[in-house]
Amino acid sequence: MDISVEIINLGLFLIITALVCEYIDSALGGGYGTILVPILLIFGFENELVVPAVLFTEILTGFSSAILHHFVGNANFEAHVNLKSGSRSFSLSSDFKTSLILAGCGVIGGAAAALIALNISKTIVKTYIGILVIIIGFLVILKFRWKFTWNRIWGIGFIAAFNKGLSGGGYGPLVSSGQVIVNRNPKEAVASTSFSEAVVSISAFTIYFLVGRSLIDVNLTLFLLIGAMASVPFAVLTVKHLTIEKLSPLIGVATICLGFFTLIKTWFW
């Protein structure tokens, strides 16, 4: 087969795979890295090339998704500065504040957990993550709800970040489903998850540079970026046009599926 044909076929495969994975992520609050990374590894890509490429695309798609969610009214990421009457005040919308809390937890908690992970079996950790994600998904489907408090948002952020630091995954599904359980609007939960994941991805991508593992495959990254970015508008519009009654159980089902996917990947791949 001609080399150019091989490149075209590979490019189409990467674009379509990234498009599907990012659609799931931007529409239901998780799944891009969880699904995409093992698929690419199975097809022979090296881990040191895959992870930076996925993180880089998550930065751009996360912020793009959050901006579009704001634009179409799924969430409100506004910040207000009041300089009237000689006084200065600064306020953030609830969605913006939630996203920053989750992002801050992701950066700090993820780094701390990564140090602990060095002394724990990867199989045990990923099994724990898979089971926890499945339980959270079932709680969403069964309409288990707690009253919303900011302390619970902090708690969700740290648990999700700790899990991501331990295993590299589980952040998005736990953050999105966890917000639904503490009675946040599912549309706002998905949008806040996209925003916070983008910030966490910046941190993780930076760490790869600092530890000298920042090998960037331009072609791989470009193809993934094309596919992922192309899916974002469709995912955001899906969230906009789905009613809360339909979106909430879909988030739960997606979370359960990702949990089982994690267990299968851990024990059988």
Buried (B, 14 or more C-beta within 10 A) or exposed (E): EEEEEEEEEBBEBBBBBBBBBBBBBBBBBBBBBBBBBBBBBEEEBEEEBBBBBBBBBBBBBBBBBBBBBBEBEBBBBEEEEEEEEEEEEEEBBBBBBBBBBBBBBBBBBBBBBBEEBEEEEEEEBBBBBBBBBBBBBBBBBEEEEEEBEEEBBBBBBBBBBBBBBBBBBBBBBBBBBBBBBBEBBBBBBBBBBBBBBBBBBBBBBEBBEEEEEBEEBEEBBBBBBBBBBBBBBEBBBBBBEBEEEEBBBBBBBBBBBBBBBBBEBBEEE
